[in-house]
Amino acid sequence: MSELITAELVDLDLSAETKQAAARSLAERMAASGRVTDLEGFLADVAAREAQMPTGLDGGIGIPHCRSEHVTEPTLAFGRSAAGIDFGAPDGPADLIFLIAAPAGGDADHLSILSTLARHLMDETFTGALRSATAPERTAALIRGDEPGVAPEPGVAPEPEAAPEPAVAPELAAAPESDAPEAAPAPAAPFRIVAITSCPTGIAHTYMAAESLEKAGQAAGVEVFVETQGSAGFQRLDPQIVADADGVIFAHDVEVREKERFAGKPTVDVGVKAGINRPAELIAEVRQKAAHGETSAPARAAAPMDKGADTGDNFATRLRKWLMTGVSYMVPFVAAGGLLIALAFAIGGYTVDKAPSVAEHFLWTESASWAALLFQIGSVAFGFLVPVLAGFIAYGMADRPGLVPGFVGGAIALTINAGFLGGLIAGLLAGAVVMAIQRVRIPPVLRGIMPVVVIPLISSAIVGFLMFLVVGKPIAALQKGLTDWLSGLTGANAIILGVLLGLMMCFDLGGPLNKVAYAFAVGGLANPNEGSLKVMAAVMAAGMVPPLAMALATTVRGRLFTKAERENGKAAWVLGASFITEGAIPFAAADPLRVIPSAMAGGAVTGALSMAFGCTLRAPHGGIFVVPLIGQPFLYLLAIAAGVGVSTALVILLKGLRKPSPTHPAPAPADDEAGVPAAA
């Protein structure tokens, strides 16, 4: 790799008057050295980044930067302006201008060097040396870290400063010594903060905010642990550090990844420049919130089988997350398309799918035309289900480079009638292919075109070949066999399937098994038949049972539940009626051995009855609000009521058998309306 900056990339007498002129002057030096292949294209990328957020910093610093396909290798150009140039900093013009250019496919090692430089900009000794430098060669050496004692070598983290010794209170210093020395009290644990910093390109502001927060924490006697979510990826903070933290600071201009890890703690949420310019204020603010007991929204309680799940290298855990990523992005298309189609059938009858295109024939005064419009819009939305599933499974595996081959593979799965299963396999194939390509070492000159040309081209060709000629036909045959089996389900077979689906929906309450059963049902709606419509009805009915049962149990036997559970029970009525199975999670998290089996029993009863009654459903969501669109609606409600009754009776029975113990005291009796404990 070439040096990050050379004397030819330094201008100690930058005469530009505007930030655009300054960027052009420094970019021309990059182009002259062969590091920028298209000057105008690169400047357009710099301008686009500048439009997202000004790049001026307090202290007279401007850091225009971007990632661009027109950059061959990570490069830095430096200019010093006597008059100053306005880069939008609160304290005025910048006299030190750093133009940072990273290739679109820049690897982690290069980007970590750039991030280290960004941290050095917070060091006054470093910036002071740059202002007094008289020769381009020495200036370049300073920035590279070749000058000892000015800045640590790029890529090497600075040694942490020693924490200040705690001050001694005057009254303790003046206290006379006793004859028998008493044991010194244990020092109080320092206040701990975890922070996330991120900016749109993740090169400069991300790491400068991290450095600023860490230094402010040292000055305040606070432990600050920062997770930088930059272009080089991010290393998750140790879960134990997050769990032990007393407060959280989000200094970001892009969405925080895996934000749910920090829920339920005192939180300050600001832009990344606030983390650079006023870190001491942010630390004081989060400490004040902690003192007042202010917290962010509580984290959603995990289902019992998900508790303690690690983010490590366990393949089963990663596979589950990849699949859930695809399903989570697919669900909005399911809801929009499925409900539109269901409304179309409700308005126009079951022949609405035979209507001509509304682009050619539409009568404003006829309900049939409006029904056809809804059906055709919903059908278009539904057509994205398999490609979106495949694309975002690949995205979960390989990030954005996985999107193109994933969508291509999903579209091919539709073309060859491989359906939902084909999309799932296509997504996994696309992600695996991209991950394999990314491991290949390539010449620096090609890195700029890798993410926009090479990876999409090669990965799409490989995935297309595999889907069309290798795995596609067997998957399509399996999908057809599954569809035919669903179409022929009658009698005992249908009831057994209903029991199985009911158990899956209620086992982990919105977790992987629940989502697998739901995705299986939704996949059948793409090519609906009598069997697949029965499956969808059974899945939604069973999914409504757990929250409704917990709500009913807290109503009829409230003394068996804590005050918080009784409050959750009120919300569970609405959540259950809306087919949001997660409404039962707080109960399962608190008492899984009693709640989960009770919910599963009721779900199995409901699933079996729904299939036995022959109930059908064309809408993929909606709960009780789409009952008019259900075949056999009264029997459907009866199946739900039966399951809720079974689950309620079981959970009350199991909780009633629980014996109080020193570690699990009996719940306090419910208060009556006057605030006096009810009589035993």
N, C-alpha and C positions, 0 to 999 in steps of 0.2 A: 504493500500500500504506500502511496506517495505521502509526503508530509502534509498534515492538515492545512498548514499555512506556510508560505514562503515569503521572502522579501518582496517578490514581484506582486504579491497580493496585499501589500501594505501601502497606504497612501496617508502620509502624515500631514499633508496640506490639502485636505479635501475641500474643494471650492464650491461644491453644490449648495444650492439654497433651499431645495425642497427634498423631501424624503424620496420622491420618485427619481429625481436627478441623482441623489446619492446612491440609490440602489443600482441605477444604470451605470454610474461610474465604476462602482465596485464589481458589478457583474461583467463589465467589459474586461476587467483584469482576469476574471475567471475564464471567460471565453478565450482570451489571448493565450492562457496557459493550457487550453484544451480540456478544461474541466466542465465547461458548459457547451453543449452542442448546438443549441438554438437559443440565441440571446433573447429574442422577442418572446418566445414561448416561456422561457424561464422567468422573465420579468412579469409576464402575465400571471404566472403561478405565485410570484412574490406579492403582486398586487391583490390577488384573490385572498391570500392569507392575511394581508394587512386589512382588508375589508372586514374580515371576521372580528378582529380586535386590534386596536393600536398596539404597537410593539415597543413603545417608549417606556422606560423605567425611571423611577426616581434615582437621582445621583448622576444625571447627565448621560444616560446610556440609551442607545437605540439598538434593537436586535431584530431587524427584519430577517425573516427566515421562512423556509418552506421545504417541502419534499417535492421533487419534480422529476419527471421522466427525462428531462433534458440535462440532468446532472450525471456525470459519469462516476464520481466518487465523492465522499464527504469532503467538503471544502469550506474554508472560512476566509473571508476577505475583511480587512480592517481599515477604517478611515477615521482620521481625526480632524475635526472641523473647528477652526478658530472662532467663527461667528455662531456656531450652534445651528442645529436643524431640528425642526419640530416633528417629533414622532408620537405626539399625543400624551407625553408623560405629565402627571399633575404638577410637577415642579418646574416645568419649562423645557427649553430645547436641550438636545443631546449633543455632546461634543465627541463622544466615543461611539462609533457606529460599527457594529459587527454584522456582516451579511453572512448568514449561515445557510449553506446549500446542502441538502441531503438527497441522494438518489431515491426514487420511488421504491426501489427494492433494497434499500440500505439494510445491512445486517446489524445484529445487536452490538457487535464489537465497535463498529464505527459510530453508531448512535450513542453508545455509552461514553465515547470520547467527547462528543459534542455536549452531552449532558454534564460531564465533568467541567468543561469550560464554562458552561452556564452557571454552575455553582461558584466558580472562581470570581464571577462578576460581582458577587456579594462581598468580596474581600477588598477593603479600602486600600490595603497595601498594594494589591495587584493593580487596581485601577489607577492608583497614584503613580505607579511605575510606568504605566502606559502613557499617562499625560506628560511625563517628564522625558520620555525616550526621545532620542534625536536621530536614530538611524533605523531604517526599515529592517535591517538584519537583526538588530537587538530586539526590536518590537516583536518580530515573528518568533524569536527565541523565547521571549517572555510568555507569549500566548501558548506556545508549544510546551512550556514548562521546563525549558532547557536552562533557564536562569535560576540557580538555587536560591532558596530563601524568599522567593517572591510568591510562587504558587506551587502547590503540589503537582507532580507529574500527571498529565491527563490520564484518566483511567484508574488512578490510585486514590482511594478515599482518604481525606485528611484525618489525622489522629484526633479523637475526641478530646475536647478541652476538659480539664478537671473541674468537677462540680464545686461551686463555692462552699466553704465550710459554713455550717449554720451559725448564725449569730447567737450569742449567749445573753439571755435576759439579765438585766441589771440586778434584779432581786436574787437571782440564783448566784451571780458572781459575788455578791456581798454576803451571802449566807455563811455563817461560821461552820467550820468543820466539826462534825460530831465525833465522839469517841469511837463509835463503831460505824465504819463506812457502810452506807446503804447501797444496795444495788442500783446502778444507774438505770433510769427508765429506758425502755427500748425506743429507739428513734422512730418517729412516725413515718409511715411509708410515703414516698413522694407522690404527688398528684400525677396521674398518667394520662396521656392523650395519644390517641391514634389519629393519623391524618392521611387524607388522600389528596394528591395534587395531580392535575391533568390539564392540558390545553389542547386546542384543535390539532396541532401537529405533534405534540408530545416531545419536543426537542429542547426548547430553552425554558419557557416559563414554568414548565412542569418541575424541573430540577432546581430552578432558582427559588421557587416557592418552598420546596422541600428544605433547601439549605437555610432559608430565612426562618422558617418555623423551628428548625432544630436549634439554631443559634439563639433565638428568642426564648426557647424552652430552657436552654442552659442558663441564660441570664436570670430567668425567673425561678430556677430551682425545680423545674417541672420536667418529667421524662416525656419526650416526644418521639414517637415511632411513626415514620412516614412510609407510605406505600406510593411510589411514583408509577402512575399508569401512563407511560410514555410510548413512543413509537417502537422502542425495543422490547415491547411487551411489558409485563409486570410480574413481580414476584410477590405473591400474597403474603401478607403479614401472618405470623404464627397465630393460629386460632386462639391459643392461650393468652397471647398478648392482647388480642381483641377482647377476649372475655374479661380480662382483668382491667381494661381501660376504664377510667373515670369519666372520659369525655371524648368527643369526636369532632374533628374539623374537616370539612370538605372544602377545599380550595380548588375549584374546577370550572372549566368552560365547556366540557363535554360530559356526557352521562357517566356517572361513576359505575364501574363494573362490579357486580356482585354486592350491590349496596345493602342487601338485606342482612349481611353479616354484622352491620353496625346498628341495627334497629334497636330501639329501646334504651338508648343512652343519650345524655345531654349532647346536643349537636348544634354546631354553627356551620351554616351552609353559605358560602360566598364564592365570588369569582376568583380565578387563580391570581390575578394581580393584587387582590387584597392580601393574599398569603405572602406576597413579596413585599408589599409596601407597609403593611401594619400588622405584622405577626403578633406583637405583644398585645395589641388590642383583642385579637381573636382568642388568644390564650386566656386573657382576663375574662372575656365574655363567656367562654365555655366553662370556666371555673365558677362564674357567677350563676350560670344555669344549673350547674351541679349542686351548688349550695341551696338553690331554691327548689330542687327536685324536678326541674323541667326536663322532659325527655322527648325524643322523637316517637313516632308511632311504634307500638310494640311489634316485634317480629312475629310473623305468623308461626304458630307453634308447629313443629314438625311432627309428622306422623311417627308412631313409635319405631317403625323399622328404618326411618330416616335419621333418627337421632344419632349424633356422633359420627355421621357420615363424613369421611375425610375428603379433602380436595387433592389428595395425593395421586399416585400413579396406578391405583387399582383399576384394572381394565373394565370390570363390571360397573364400577361407579362412573367412569368416563362414558361408557356406552349408554348408560341410562341418561346421563346429562345430554349427550348428543341427540338421542331420540326425543327427549322432552323438549329440547330446543326446537326441533322441527314441528312437534305437535303444538307447542305454544304459539308459534307464528301461524300455524294453519288454522287455529280455532277461530280468529276473527273472520276469516273467509267462510268458515263453516257457518258461523252464526248469521252473517249477512246473507250469504247465498241461500242457506237452508230456510231461514225465516221468510225470505222473499218468495221462494218457491212454495212454501206452505201457505202463505197468504194468497198466492195466485190460485192454488187449488181450491182454497176456501171461497174465493170470489167467483172464479170461472168454472169450477167443476174439474173433474179428472180428465177432460178432453182438452184442457188448455195447452197441453204440450204439443198438440197437433195444429195449433194456430199458426198462420203465416207470420213472417217477420214483420214486426211493427214498423220497421224502417220503410216498408213498402205498403203496408195497410194498417192504418190506425184511425179509428173514429173516436173523437173526443167525448161523445155523449154515450158511448156503449161501455158497460162494465166489462164485457168480454175483452175489449181492446186493452183496458187497464190491467186486467188479469194477465193477459198475454205479455204486456210490458214488464210486469213484475216477474213473471216466470222467466222471460228471456234475460233480464238483468241478473236474476239469481243464478241462472244457468251459466252465465259468463263468469260470475264470481266462483261458482262451484268448479268451473273448469280449471281454476288455479290451485285446487287443493293438493293434488299430487305433485306438481312442480314446486309449490311452496314448501311442502313437506320435505321433498328431496333437497331442495336448495338450502334450506336452513339446517337440515341435519349436517350437510357438508360445511355450512358456515360454522356450526358448533364445533366441528373438528379442525378446520383449517382457516377460520376467519374469512375475510372477504374474498380471497382467491378461490374459495370453494363454491361461491355462489353460482358462477357461470356454468361449470360442469354439472353442478347439482341441479340447476333448473333445466339444463339440456337433458340430463338423464331422466328427470321426472317427466318432461314432455314426451320423451321416447317411450316411457312406461305407459303413458296414455295412448300413444300411437299404436303400440302392439298389444293393447288391452291387458297389460300387466297390473293395472289398477294400483290400489293402495300398497300392496306388498311390493310391487315393482318400484314404486316411488321410494319406499323405505330402503330397499337394496341399492337403488341408484344413488341415494344420498350417501350411504356408507361407502360405496365404491368411489364416488367423486371425492369425498373427503380423504380417503386413503391414497388416491392417486396424487392429489395436490400435495399432501404431506410428504409423499415419496419424492416428488419433483423438487420440493423445497430443500431437501437434504443434499441435492446434487450441487457441488461446488462449481461455480461458473466464473468466467473472466469478468473483471470489473466493468468493462465496456458494455456488457450485456445486462447489467443489473437494472438499469433504468427501464428497459423494455420488458423485463420479466413479468411484473404483475399485470401489465395491460395487454401484452401480446403473447409472450411465450407460454406462460402458465395457462391462460384460458384456451389457447390453441391446442396445446398438447393434451391437456387434461380432458377437454371436450371430445377430442378425437378418440382417446382411449376409452372413455366412458361410453361414448356412442357405439364404438365397436363391440364392447362387452355387452351392452344392453340389446343391441340388434341381433348379434350373431352368437353369443355365448350363453348368458344367463336369462335373457329376456323371454325366450320361448318357454323354458321350463316354468318360469314364474307365472307367465300368462296361463299356462295349462293348470297350474295349481290354483290360480285365482278363479278360473272358470269352474274348476271342480268345487271350490268353496262356495261359489255363487249358486251352482246347481244344488248343492247340499242344503243351503239355506232355503232355496225355493221349495224344496221337498220336505221341509221339516213339518212333521205332524205328530200328534200324540205324545208319547213318552220322550222321544228324542227332543222335541221342542221344550218340554218341561225341564229336562236335564240341562239343556243349554241355558234356559232361564235361570236355573239355580246357580250354575257356574258364573254367569255374568253378574248376578246379584252379589255373589261372594266377592268377586273381583272389584266391583264398584265400592263395596263397603269395607274392604280389608285395610286399605291405606288411605282412604278419605281424601282423594285428590292426588295421591302419589302415583308412582309408575304403573302399578297394576290397574288402578282406576283409569288412568289415561290410556292404557292399552285397550281395555274393554271399550272405552268411549271412542277411540280412534277406529277400532274394528267396526263399531256400529255406524259411525259416520262414513267410513269407506263404502259401506253398502248402499248409502243414499246416492252415490254417484251414478249407479245403475240400479234404481230401486225395483224390487219385486216384493211379493207378499212376505217372503221369509225375512228379507233385510228390513222391511218396515216393522215387523214384529220385534226384531232384535233391537232396533232403535227405541221402540216403546218400552221394552223391558229394561234397557240400560238406564233410561231417564227416570223411570219409576223407582228403580232400586236406588239410584243416586239421591233421590229425595228423602229416603227413609231415615238415614242417621240423624241429620239435624232436626227433622220433625219429631223423631222419637225423643231426642234429648230435650227439646223444647217442652214436649208433653210431660216427660218425667219430672222436669223441674217445676212444672205447674201443679201436678197432682201429689208429689211427694218432695216438696222443696226442702224439707229438713234433712234430706239425705245429701244435699249439695251445699257447697259453700256459697257465700253471698255473691262472689264474682261469677260463679257458675250459674246462679239464678239470673244474673244480669245478662250473661251470654245466652241463656235460654230464651230471653225475649227476642233477641236478634235472630236466633236460630229459626224461629217461625218463618220470618221473611226469607232467610237464606234457603231453607229447605223448600219452601213453596216455589222459589226461583230456580231450583235445581243447582244449588251451589253446595255440593257435598262437604266442602271445607268448613262449613258452619259447625260441624261436629268435632273439629280438630281440638279446640280447647278442652273438651271433655275427655277425648282420647288421650291427650298428652298428660292430663292429670291422673287418669285412672285407666290405663290401656287394657289391663287384664279383665276388666269388667265391661268397659264400653265397647271395645272392638268386637269381642264375640257376640255381644248383644246386637250390635249393628249388623254384623254379618248374617246372623240368623234372620233378622227382619228383612234384609235385602234379598236373601235367598227365597223367602216366602213370596215377596212381591214379584221378583223376576219369574218364578215358576207360575204364579197365578196370571200374570200378564200374558205369558206365552200360552197358557192353557185357555184363557179367555179369547185369544186371537186378536188382542189389541194391536193396532198399527199406529205409526207416527211418521210423518214426513218432515217434521221440523226437528233440527238437531239440538235445540235448546229452548228454554222458555218456561219449563216447569208447568205449574198449574195454569199459567196464563195462555197456554196453547192447547188446553183441553178441548176447546171446540174443534180443533183440527185433528183430533185423535179418533181413530176407529174404535167403537165400543167405549165411549167415554165414561159411562157410569160404572161399568165393570173395571175400567182402568183405575178410577178413584177408589173402588172397593179393594183392588189389589194393593194400592198404596196404604189404605187405612189398615188392612190386615197386617202388612209388614210393620207399620208404625206401632200397632198394638203389641205385636210379638216383641219387638225391640224394647219398647217401654216397659212391658211386664218383666222381661229378663233383667234389664239394668236395675230396676227397682228391687227385684228379688236378690240379685247378687250384691248390691250395695247394702241391702238390709241385713244380709248374713255377715257383713264385715264386722269384726270385733274391734272395738277401740283398743289401742295400745299406747304406751308412752311415746312412741315415735309417730303414731298416727292417731291423734286424739279424735274423739267423735265430733262431728260438725256441730257448731253452735246452733241452738234452735232459732228459727226464723222470728224476726221481730214482728209484732202486730202493728196495726196502723197508727197506734198512739205512741209507738216507739218503745213499748214495754215488752220484754221477752214473753213469748207465748207460753202458756201452761204446758207442762209435760204431760 
